[in-house]
Amino acid sequence: MIKIDLVRSKDIAHDIRRRRRAEAFAPLDDAIAKQIPGVDLESLEIQRQAIRDADEKLQNQIDSAESIQELSELIK
């Protein structure tokens, strides 16, 4: 019988979450770093905060997941 380690599975889910967050941040970070004239930096920071908020929600959901099925649904 195969036994799945829920704690390790959560670690993997968090790794996937972090990678996706980094991918979402990349274009925004690039625009901020380049300080392109005409680019609304405040708007970019608002977008970055929205990503942080969504990521925090997902992080809490992963932490409270009680099954592999829940984790699978969260990281689809």
PDB file of N, CA, C and O in Angstrom:
ATOM      1  N   MET A   1       0.841  -1.181   0.000  1.00  0.00           N
ATOM      2  CA  MET A   1       0.000   0.000   0.000  1.00  0.00           C
ATOM      3  C   MET A   1       0.887   1.246   0.000  1.00  0.00           C
ATOM      4  O   MET A   1       1.879   1.330   0.725  1.00  0.00           O
ATOM      5  N   ILE A   2       0.507   2.185  -0.817  1.00  0.00           N
ATOM      6  CA  ILE A   2       1.254   3.438  -0.909  1.00  0.00           C
ATOM      7  C   ILE A   2       0.674   4.428   0.083  1.00  0.00           C
ATOM      8  O   ILE A   2      -0.535   4.653   0.127  1.00  0.00           O
ATOM      9  N   LYS A   3       1.551   5.013   0.873  1.00  0.00           N
ATOM     10  CA  LYS A   3       1.116   6.012   1.838  1.00  0.00           C
ATOM     11  C   LYS A   3       1.686   7.362   1.407  1.00  0.00           C
ATOM     12  O   LYS A   3       2.877   7.479   1.121  1.00  0.00           O
ATOM     13  N   ILE A   4       0.839   8.360   1.365  1.00  0.00           N
ATOM     14  CA  ILE A   4       1.251   9.694   0.943  1.00  0.00           C
ATOM     15  C   ILE A   4       1.438  10.558   2.181  1.00  0.00           C
ATOM     16  O   ILE A   4       0.577  10.611   3.060  1.00  0.00           O
ATOM     17  N   ASP A   5       2.568  11.224   2.228  1.00  0.00           N
ATOM     18  CA  ASP A   5       2.921  12.092   3.345  1.00  0.00           C
ATOM     19  C   ASP A   5       2.293  13.467   3.111  1.00  0.00           C
ATOM     20  O   ASP A   5       2.730  14.208   2.230  1.00  0.00           O
ATOM     21  N   LEU A   6       1.273  13.808   3.896  1.00  0.00           N
ATOM     22  CA  LEU A   6       0.555  15.068   3.718  1.00  0.00           C
ATOM     23  C   LEU A   6       1.460  16.263   3.979  1.00  0.00           C
ATOM     24  O   LEU A   6       1.361  17.268   3.275  1.00  0.00           O
ATOM     25  N   VAL A   7       2.327  16.182   4.959  1.00  0.00           N
ATOM     26  CA  VAL A   7       3.228  17.294   5.268  1.00  0.00           C
ATOM     27  C   VAL A   7       4.156  17.559   4.080  1.00  0.00           C
ATOM     28  O   VAL A   7       4.333  18.707   3.671  1.00  0.00           O
ATOM     29  N   ARG A   8       4.739  16.509   3.536  1.00  0.00           N
ATOM     30  CA  ARG A   8       5.622  16.662   2.370  1.00  0.00           C
ATOM     31  C   ARG A   8       4.835  17.164   1.165  1.00  0.00           C
ATOM     32  O   ARG A   8       5.341  17.973   0.386  1.00  0.00           O
ATOM     33  N   SER A   9       3.618  16.697   1.008  1.00  0.00           N
ATOM     34  CA  SER A   9       2.771  17.144  -0.095  1.00  0.00           C
ATOM     35  C   SER A   9       2.464  18.638   0.024  1.00  0.00           C
ATOM     36  O   SER A   9       2.400  19.345  -0.981  1.00  0.00           O
ATOM     37  N   LYS A  10       2.277  19.110   1.248  1.00  0.00           N
ATOM     38  CA  LYS A  10       2.055  20.541   1.459  1.00  0.00           C
ATOM     39  C   LYS A  10       3.309  21.335   1.093  1.00  0.00           C
ATOM     40  O   LYS A  10       3.216  22.421   0.521  1.00  0.00           O
ATOM     41  N   ASP A  11       4.478  20.790   1.425  1.00  0.00           N
ATOM     42  CA  ASP A  11       5.735  21.453   1.049  1.00  0.00           C
ATOM     43  C   ASP A  11       5.839  21.593  -0.469  1.00  0.00           C
ATOM     44  O   ASP A  11       6.246  22.637  -0.980  1.00  0.00           O
ATOM     45  N   ILE A  12       5.475  20.550  -1.165  1.00  0.00           N
ATOM     46  CA  ILE A  12       5.506  20.573  -2.636  1.00  0.00           C
ATOM     47  C   ILE A  12       4.496  21.594  -3.161  1.00  0.00           C
ATOM     48  O   ILE A  12       4.799  22.351  -4.084  1.00  0.00           O
ATOM     49  N   ALA A  13       3.303  21.614  -2.577  1.00  0.00           N
ATOM     50  CA  ALA A  13       2.287  22.585  -2.994  1.00  0.00           C
ATOM     51  C   ALA A  13       2.775  24.015  -2.767  1.00  0.00           C
ATOM     52  O   ALA A  13       2.533  24.894  -3.594  1.00  0.00           O
ATOM     53  N   HIS A  14       3.457  24.245  -1.654  1.00  0.00           N
ATOM     54  CA  HIS A  14       4.004  25.578  -1.391  1.00  0.00           C
ATOM     55  C   HIS A  14       5.099  25.931  -2.413  1.00  0.00           C
ATOM     56  O   HIS A  14       5.197  27.083  -2.835  1.00  0.00           O
ATOM     57  N   ASP A  15       5.904  24.968  -2.804  1.00  0.00           N
ATOM     58  CA  ASP A  15       6.920  25.222  -3.825  1.00  0.00           C
ATOM     59  C   ASP A  15       6.268  25.635  -5.144  1.00  0.00           C
ATOM     60  O   ASP A  15       6.731  26.556  -5.816  1.00  0.00           O
ATOM     61  N   ILE A  16       5.195  24.943  -5.501  1.00  0.00           N
ATOM     62  CA  ILE A  16       4.458  25.280  -6.723  1.00  0.00           C
ATOM     63  C   ILE A  16       3.860  26.682  -6.594  1.00  0.00           C
ATOM     64  O   ILE A  16       3.918  27.472  -7.537  1.00  0.00           O
ATOM     65  N   ARG A  17       3.286  26.990  -5.432  1.00  0.00           N
ATOM     66  CA  ARG A  17       2.701  28.312  -5.176  1.00  0.00           C
ATOM     67  C   ARG A  17       3.755  29.398  -5.313  1.00  0.00           C
ATOM     68  O   ARG A  17       3.518  30.424  -5.951  1.00  0.00           O
ATOM     69  N   ARG A  18       4.904  29.175  -4.724  1.00  0.00           N
ATOM     70  CA  ARG A  18       5.985  30.177  -4.782  1.00  0.00           C
ATOM     71  C   ARG A  18       6.468  30.397  -6.213  1.00  0.00           C
ATOM     72  O   ARG A  18       6.719  31.530  -6.623  1.00  0.00           O
ATOM     73  N   ARG A  19       6.593  29.321  -6.962  1.00  0.00           N
ATOM     74  CA  ARG A  19       7.044  29.442  -8.350  1.00  0.00           C
ATOM     75  C   ARG A  19       6.033  30.244  -9.172  1.00  0.00           C
ATOM     76  O   ARG A  19       6.417  31.111  -9.957  1.00  0.00           O
ATOM     77  N   ARG A  20       4.759  29.957  -8.993  1.00  0.00           N
ATOM     78  CA  ARG A  20       3.724  30.698  -9.719  1.00  0.00           C
ATOM     79  C   ARG A  20       3.697  32.165  -9.310  1.00  0.00           C
ATOM     80  O   ARG A  20       3.494  33.044 -10.147  1.00  0.00           O
ATOM     81  N   ARG A  21       3.902  32.427  -8.023  1.00  0.00           N
ATOM     82  CA  ARG A  21       3.935  33.820  -7.549  1.00  0.00           C
ATOM     83  C   ARG A  21       5.111  34.553  -8.205  1.00  0.00           C
ATOM     84  O   ARG A  21       4.961  35.687  -8.659  1.00  0.00           O
ATOM     85  N   ALA A  22       6.263  33.912  -8.252  1.00  0.00           N
ATOM     86  CA  ALA A  22       7.433  34.530  -8.875  1.00  0.00           C
ATOM     87  C   ALA A  22       7.189  34.816 -10.357  1.00  0.00           C
ATOM     88  O   ALA A  22       7.592  35.861 -10.866  1.00  0.00           O
ATOM     89  N   GLU A  23       6.535  33.895 -11.036  1.00  0.00           N
ATOM     90  CA  GLU A  23       6.210  34.101 -12.452  1.00  0.00           C
ATOM     91  C   GLU A  23       5.252  35.276 -12.633  1.00  0.00           C
ATOM     92  O   GLU A  23       5.378  36.040 -13.590  1.00  0.00           O
ATOM     93  N   ALA A  24       4.298  35.421 -11.721  1.00  0.00           N
ATOM     94  CA  ALA A  24       3.343  36.526 -11.804  1.00  0.00           C
ATOM     95  C   ALA A  24       4.020  37.863 -11.502  1.00  0.00           C
ATOM     96  O   ALA A  24       3.682  38.885 -12.099  1.00  0.00           O
ATOM     97  N   PHE A  25       4.972  37.847 -10.578  1.00  0.00           N
ATOM     98  CA  PHE A  25       5.693  39.063 -10.211  1.00  0.00           C
ATOM     99  C   PHE A  25       6.683  39.512 -11.292  1.00  0.00           C
ATOM    100  O   PHE A  25       6.930  40.710 -11.428  1.00  0.00           O
ATOM    101  N   ALA A  26       7.243  38.599 -12.048  1.00  0.00           N
ATOM    102  CA  ALA A  26       8.350  38.888 -12.957  1.00  0.00           C
ATOM    103  C   ALA A  26       8.117  40.091 -13.877  1.00  0.00           C
ATOM    104  O   ALA A  26       8.957  40.990 -13.906  1.00  0.00           O
ATOM    105  N   PRO A  27       7.020  40.147 -14.623  1.00  0.00           N
ATOM    106  CA  PRO A  27       6.868  41.303 -15.518  1.00  0.00           C
ATOM    107  C   PRO A  27       6.681  42.619 -14.754  1.00  0.00           C
ATOM    108  O   PRO A  27       7.117  43.673 -15.216  1.00  0.00           O
ATOM    109  N   LEU A  28       6.041  42.555 -13.599  1.00  0.00           N
ATOM    110  CA  LEU A  28       5.839  43.756 -12.799  1.00  0.00           C
ATOM    111  C   LEU A  28       7.160  44.227 -12.204  1.00  0.00           C
ATOM    112  O   LEU A  28       7.468  45.419 -12.222  1.00  0.00           O
ATOM    113  N   ASP A  29       7.930  43.293 -11.682  1.00  0.00           N
ATOM    114  CA  ASP A  29       9.241  43.629 -11.121  1.00  0.00           C
ATOM    115  C   ASP A  29      10.150  44.224 -12.192  1.00  0.00           C
ATOM    116  O   ASP A  29      10.891  45.172 -11.933  1.00  0.00           O
ATOM    117  N   ASP A  30      10.086  43.659 -13.395  1.00  0.00           N
ATOM    118  CA  ASP A  30      10.900  44.140 -14.498  1.00  0.00           C
ATOM    119  C   ASP A  30      10.543  45.585 -14.844  1.00  0.00           C
ATOM    120  O   ASP A  30      11.428  46.421 -15.027  1.00  0.00           O
ATOM    121  N   ALA A  31       9.251  45.873 -14.933  1.00  0.00           N
ATOM    122  CA  ALA A  31       8.809  47.232 -15.260  1.00  0.00           C
ATOM    123  C   ALA A  31       9.209  48.218 -14.169  1.00  0.00           C
ATOM    124  O   ALA A  31       9.606  49.346 -14.461  1.00  0.00           O
ATOM    125  N   ILE A  32       9.106  47.797 -12.921  1.00  0.00           N
ATOM    126  CA  ILE A  32       9.495  48.670 -11.811  1.00  0.00           C
ATOM    127  C   ILE A  32      11.008  48.906 -11.831  1.00  0.00           C
ATOM    128  O   ILE A  32      11.463  50.032 -11.627  1.00  0.00           O
ATOM    129  N   ALA A  33      11.768  47.873 -12.072  1.00  0.00           N
ATOM    130  CA  ALA A  33      13.227  48.000 -12.070  1.00  0.00           C
ATOM    131  C   ALA A  33      13.724  48.911 -13.198  1.00  0.00           C
ATOM    132  O   ALA A  33      14.697  49.647 -13.033  1.00  0.00           O
ATOM    133  N   LYS A  34      13.045  48.849 -14.336  1.00  0.00           N
ATOM    134  CA  LYS A  34      13.483  49.652 -15.481  1.00  0.00           C
ATOM    135  C   LYS A  34      13.060  51.112 -15.383  1.00  0.00           C
ATOM    136  O   LYS A  34      13.598  51.964 -16.090  1.00  0.00           O
ATOM    137  N   GLN A  35      12.088  51.406 -14.500  1.00  0.00           N
ATOM    138  CA  GLN A  35      11.618  52.787 -14.334  1.00  0.00           C
ATOM    139  C   GLN A  35      11.287  53.415 -15.684  1.00  0.00           C
ATOM    140  O   GLN A  35      11.759  54.506 -16.004  1.00  0.00           O
ATOM    141  N   ILE A  36      10.484  52.725 -16.458  1.00  0.00           N
ATOM    142  CA  ILE A  36      10.123  53.172 -17.796  1.00  0.00           C
ATOM    143  C   ILE A  36       9.238  54.418 -17.693  1.00  0.00           C
ATOM    144  O   ILE A  36       8.221  54.401 -17.001  1.00  0.00           O
ATOM    145  N   PRO A  37       9.623  55.494 -18.378  1.00  0.00           N
ATOM    146  CA  PRO A  37       8.792  56.704 -18.344  1.00  0.00           C
ATOM    147  C   PRO A  37       7.388  56.414 -18.870  1.00  0.00           C
ATOM    148  O   PRO A  37       7.215  55.692 -19.853  1.00  0.00           O
ATOM    149  N   GLY A  38       6.409  56.978 -18.212  1.00  0.00           N
ATOM    150  CA  GLY A  38       5.019  56.786 -18.626  1.00  0.00           C
ATOM    151  C   GLY A  38       4.341  55.586 -17.999  1.00  0.00           C
ATOM    152  O   GLY A  38       3.126  55.425 -18.120  1.00  0.00           O
ATOM    153  N   VAL A  39       5.103  54.750 -17.339  1.00  0.00           N
ATOM    154  CA  VAL A  39       4.526  53.580 -16.671  1.00  0.00           C
ATOM    155  C   VAL A  39       4.077  54.014 -15.281  1.00  0.00           C
ATOM    156  O   VAL A  39       4.842  54.614 -14.524  1.00  0.00           O
ATOM    157  N   ASP A  40       2.844  53.706 -14.963  1.00  0.00           N
ATOM    158  CA  ASP A  40       2.278  54.075 -13.668  1.00  0.00           C
ATOM    159  C   ASP A  40       2.772  53.098 -12.601  1.00  0.00           C
ATOM    160  O   ASP A  40       2.245  51.994 -12.462  1.00  0.00           O
ATOM    161  N   LEU A  41       3.779  53.515 -11.860  1.00  0.00           N
ATOM    162  CA  LEU A  41       4.372  52.647 -10.838  1.00  0.00           C
ATOM    163  C   LEU A  41       3.386  52.327  -9.725  1.00  0.00           C
ATOM    164  O   LEU A  41       3.429  51.238  -9.152  1.00  0.00           O
ATOM    165  N   GLU A  42       2.504  53.260  -9.417  1.00  0.00           N
ATOM    166  CA  GLU A  42       1.507  53.002  -8.373  1.00  0.00           C
ATOM    167  C   GLU A  42       0.575  51.876  -8.800  1.00  0.00           C
ATOM    168  O   GLU A  42       0.210  51.023  -7.991  1.00  0.00           O
ATOM    169  N   SER A  43       0.197  51.877 -10.056  1.00  0.00           N
ATOM    170  CA  SER A  43      -0.658  50.812 -10.584  1.00  0.00           C
ATOM    171  C   SER A  43       0.052  49.454 -10.515  1.00  0.00           C
ATOM    172  O   SER A  43      -0.553  48.436 -10.178  1.00  0.00           O
ATOM    173  N   LEU A  44       1.333  49.466 -10.838  1.00  0.00           N
ATOM    174  CA  LEU A  44       2.108  48.217 -10.761  1.00  0.00           C
ATOM    175  C   LEU A  44       2.168  47.710  -9.326  1.00  0.00           C
ATOM    176  O   LEU A  44       2.050  46.510  -9.079  1.00  0.00           O
ATOM    177  N   GLU A  45       2.350  48.616  -8.394  1.00  0.00           N
ATOM    178  CA  GLU A  45       2.426  48.201  -6.989  1.00  0.00           C
ATOM    179  C   GLU A  45       1.074  47.676  -6.509  1.00  0.00           C
ATOM    180  O   GLU A  45       1.025  46.751  -5.699  1.00  0.00           O
ATOM    181  N   ILE A  46      -0.017  48.253  -6.997  1.00  0.00           N
ATOM    182  CA  ILE A  46      -1.354  47.747  -6.655  1.00  0.00           C
ATOM    183  C   ILE A  46      -1.519  46.323  -7.192  1.00  0.00           C
ATOM    184  O   ILE A  46      -2.077  45.459  -6.516  1.00  0.00           O
ATOM    185  N   GLN A  47      -1.032  46.087  -8.405  1.00  0.00           N
ATOM    186  CA  GLN A  47      -1.098  44.743  -8.986  1.00  0.00           C
ATOM    187  C   GLN A  47      -0.253  43.762  -8.176  1.00  0.00           C
ATOM    188  O   GLN A  47      -0.657  42.623  -7.943  1.00  0.00           O
ATOM    189  N   ARG A  48       0.923  44.217  -7.751  1.00  0.00           N
ATOM    190  CA  ARG A  48       1.790  43.360  -6.928  1.00  0.00           C
ATOM    191  C   ARG A  48       1.108  43.012  -5.607  1.00  0.00           C
ATOM    192  O   ARG A  48       1.204  41.878  -5.137  1.00  0.00           O
ATOM    193  N   GLN A  49       0.422  43.980  -5.012  1.00  0.00           N
ATOM    194  CA  GLN A  49      -0.274  43.721  -3.754  1.00  0.00           C
ATOM    195  C   GLN A  49      -1.410  42.723  -3.951  1.00  0.00           C
ATOM    196  O   GLN A  49      -1.659  41.880  -3.089  1.00  0.00           O
ATOM    197  N   ALA A  50      -2.092  42.819  -5.077  1.00  0.00           N
ATOM    198  CA  ALA A  50      -3.167  41.860  -5.373  1.00  0.00           C
ATOM    199  C   ALA A  50      -2.595  40.441  -5.467  1.00  0.00           C
ATOM    200  O   ALA A  50      -3.216  39.484  -5.003  1.00  0.00           O
ATOM    201  N   ILE A  51      -1.421  40.314  -6.064  1.00  0.00           N
ATOM    202  CA  ILE A  51      -0.764  39.007  -6.152  1.00  0.00           C
ATOM    203  C   ILE A  51      -0.397  38.519  -4.753  1.00  0.00           C
ATOM    204  O   ILE A  51      -0.603  37.352  -4.423  1.00  0.00           O
ATOM    205  N   ARG A  52       0.149  39.418  -3.933  1.00  0.00           N
ATOM    206  CA  ARG A  52       0.511  39.038  -2.552  1.00  0.00           C
ATOM    207  C   ARG A  52      -0.721  38.575  -1.773  1.00  0.00           C
ATOM    208  O   ARG A  52      -0.672  37.578  -1.054  1.00  0.00           O
ATOM    209  N   ASP A  53      -1.828  39.312  -1.924  1.00  0.00           N
ATOM    210  CA  ASP A  53      -3.056  38.962  -1.196  1.00  0.00           C
ATOM    211  C   ASP A  53      -3.575  37.588  -1.614  1.00  0.00           C
ATOM    212  O   ASP A  53      -3.936  36.772  -0.767  1.00  0.00           O
ATOM    213  N   ALA A  54      -3.611  37.337  -2.922  1.00  0.00           N
ATOM    214  CA  ALA A  54      -4.073  36.042  -3.417  1.00  0.00           C
ATOM    215  C   ALA A  54      -3.140  34.925  -2.960  1.00  0.00           C
ATOM    216  O   ALA A  54      -3.587  33.831  -2.614  1.00  0.00           O
ATOM    217  N   ASP A  55      -1.841  35.213  -2.961  1.00  0.00           N
ATOM    218  CA  ASP A  55      -0.867  34.217  -2.529  1.00  0.00           C
ATOM    219  C   ASP A  55      -1.019  33.899  -1.044  1.00  0.00           C
ATOM    220  O   ASP A  55      -0.914  32.742  -0.637  1.00  0.00           O
ATOM    221  N   GLU A  56      -1.265  34.920  -0.245  1.00  0.00           N
ATOM    222  CA  GLU A  56      -1.457  34.695   1.191  1.00  0.00           C
ATOM    223  C   GLU A  56      -2.685  33.816   1.438  1.00  0.00           C
ATOM    224  O   GLU A  56      -2.661  32.927   2.289  1.00  0.00           O
ATOM    225  N   LYS A  57      -3.753  34.075   0.688  1.00  0.00           N
ATOM    226  CA  LYS A  57      -4.967  33.264   0.829  1.00  0.00           C
ATOM    227  C   LYS A  57      -4.671  31.803   0.463  1.00  0.00           C
ATOM    228  O   LYS A  57      -5.070  30.882   1.176  1.00  0.00           O
ATOM    229  N   LEU A  58      -3.967  31.607  -0.656  1.00  0.00           N
ATOM    230  CA  LEU A  58      -3.627  30.251  -1.081  1.00  0.00           C
ATOM    231  C   LEU A  58      -2.706  29.574  -0.069  1.00  0.00           C
ATOM    232  O   LEU A  58      -2.863  28.389   0.223  1.00  0.00           O
ATOM    233  N   GLN A  59      -1.755  30.324   0.461  1.00  0.00           N
ATOM    234  CA  GLN A  59      -0.849  29.770   1.478  1.00  0.00           C
ATOM    235  C   GLN A  59      -1.636  29.251   2.676  1.00  0.00           C
ATOM    236  O   GLN A  59      -1.371  28.154   3.168  1.00  0.00           O
ATOM    237  N   ASN A  60      -2.592  30.031   3.139  1.00  0.00           N
ATOM    238  CA  ASN A  60      -3.414  29.601   4.282  1.00  0.00           C
ATOM    239  C   ASN A  60      -4.265  28.383   3.935  1.00  0.00           C
ATOM    240  O   ASN A  60      -4.449  27.497   4.770  1.00  0.00           O
ATOM    241  N   GLN A  61      -4.782  28.335   2.715  1.00  0.00           N
ATOM    242  CA  GLN A  61      -5.584  27.189   2.298  1.00  0.00           C
ATOM    243  C   GLN A  61      -4.733  25.925   2.232  1.00  0.00           C
ATOM    244  O   GLN A  61      -5.177  24.850   2.635  1.00  0.00           O
ATOM    245  N   ILE A  62      -3.516  26.054   1.725  1.00  0.00           N
ATOM    246  CA  ILE A  62      -2.614  24.893   1.673  1.00  0.00           C
ATOM    247  C   ILE A  62      -2.305  24.419   3.087  1.00  0.00           C
ATOM    248  O   ILE A  62      -2.353  23.222   3.373  1.00  0.00           O
ATOM    249  N   ASP A  63      -1.990  25.355   3.962  1.00  0.00           N
ATOM    250  CA  ASP A  63      -1.663  24.994   5.341  1.00  0.00           C
ATOM    251  C   ASP A  63      -2.813  24.277   6.044  1.00  0.00           C
ATOM    252  O   ASP A  63      -2.581  23.395   6.871  1.00  0.00           O
ATOM    253  N   SER A  64      -4.040  24.646   5.720  1.00  0.00           N
ATOM    254  CA  SER A  64      -5.182  24.042   6.412  1.00  0.00           C
ATOM    255  C   SER A  64      -5.777  22.839   5.675  1.00  0.00           C
ATOM    256  O   SER A  64      -6.726  22.222   6.160  1.00  0.00           O
ATOM    257  N   ALA A  65      -5.227  22.506   4.514  1.00  0.00           N
ATOM    258  CA  ALA A  65      -5.745  21.354   3.760  1.00  0.00           C
ATOM    259  C   ALA A  65      -5.574  20.079   4.586  1.00  0.00           C
ATOM    260  O   ALA A  65      -4.572  19.884   5.274  1.00  0.00           O
ATOM    261  N   GLU A  66      -6.576  19.231   4.492  1.00  0.00           N
ATOM    262  CA  GLU A  66      -6.565  17.989   5.270  1.00  0.00           C
ATOM    263  C   GLU A  66      -6.423  16.745   4.411  1.00  0.00           C
ATOM    264  O   GLU A  66      -6.418  15.627   4.927  1.00  0.00           O
ATOM    265  N   SER A  67      -6.306  16.937   3.092  1.00  0.00           N
ATOM    266  CA  SER A  67      -6.163  15.764   2.230  1.00  0.00           C
ATOM    267  C   SER A  67      -5.389  16.130   0.968  1.00  0.00           C
ATOM    268  O   SER A  67      -5.254  17.300   0.610  1.00  0.00           O
ATOM    269  N   ILE A  68      -4.896  15.111   0.322  1.00  0.00           N
ATOM    270  CA  ILE A  68      -4.183  15.283  -0.941  1.00  0.00           C
ATOM    271  C   ILE A  68      -5.140  15.833  -1.994  1.00  0.00           C
ATOM    272  O   ILE A  68      -4.736  16.633  -2.838  1.00  0.00           O
ATOM    273  N   GLN A  69      -6.390  15.418  -1.954  1.00  0.00           N
ATOM    274  CA  GLN A  69      -7.379  15.895  -2.913  1.00  0.00           C
ATOM    275  C   GLN A  69      -7.564  17.403  -2.784  1.00  0.00           C
ATOM    276  O   GLN A  69      -7.661  18.101  -3.794  1.00  0.00           O
ATOM    277  N   GLU A  70      -7.615  17.912  -1.561  1.00  0.00           N
ATOM    278  CA  GLU A  70      -7.735  19.356  -1.344  1.00  0.00           C
ATOM    279  C   GLU A  70      -6.531  20.068  -1.935  1.00  0.00           C
ATOM    280  O   GLU A  70      -6.680  21.079  -2.621  1.00  0.00           O
ATOM    281  N   LEU A  71      -5.349  19.551  -1.676  1.00  0.00           N
ATOM    282  CA  LEU A  71      -4.129  20.164  -2.215  1.00  0.00           C
ATOM    283  C   LEU A  71      -4.146  20.172  -3.738  1.00  0.00           C
ATOM    284  O   LEU A  71      -3.771  21.163  -4.365  1.00  0.00           O
ATOM    285  N   SER A  72      -4.577  19.074  -4.324  1.00  0.00           N
ATOM    286  CA  SER A  72      -4.633  18.984  -5.778  1.00  0.00           C
ATOM    287  C   SER A  72      -5.569  20.031  -6.362  1.00  0.00           C
ATOM    288  O   SER A  72      -5.257  20.652  -7.378  1.00  0.00           O
ATOM    289  N   GLU A  73      -6.692  20.223  -5.733  1.00  0.00           N
ATOM    290  CA  GLU A  73      -7.649  21.232  -6.193  1.00  0.00           C
ATOM    291  C   GLU A  73      -7.088  22.647  -6.059  1.00  0.00           C
ATOM    292  O   GLU A  73      -7.317  23.500  -6.917  1.00  0.00           O
ATOM    293  N   LEU A  74      -6.365  22.879  -4.993  1.00  0.00           N
ATOM    294  CA  LEU A  74      -5.819  24.221  -4.740  1.00  0.00           C
ATOM    295  C   LEU A  74      -4.733  24.618  -5.739  1.00  0.00           C
ATOM    296  O   LEU A  74      -4.619  25.790  -6.099  1.00  0.00           O
ATOM    297  N   ILE A  75      -3.941  23.653  -6.183  1.00  0.00           N
ATOM    298  CA  ILE A  75      -2.813  23.998  -7.047  1.00  0.00           C
ATOM    299  C   ILE A  75      -3.043  23.655  -8.517  1.00  0.00           C
ATOM    300  O   ILE A  75      -2.091  23.623  -9.297  1.00  0.00           O
ATOM    301  N   LYS A  76      -4.270  23.403  -8.897  1.00  0.00           N
ATOM    302  CA  LYS A  76      -4.595  23.137 -10.303  1.00  0.00           C
ATOM    303  C   LYS A  76      -4.098  24.240 -11.174  1.00  0.00           C
ATOM    304  O   LYS A  76      -4.277  24.194 -12.391  1.00  0.00           O
TER     305      LYS A  76
END
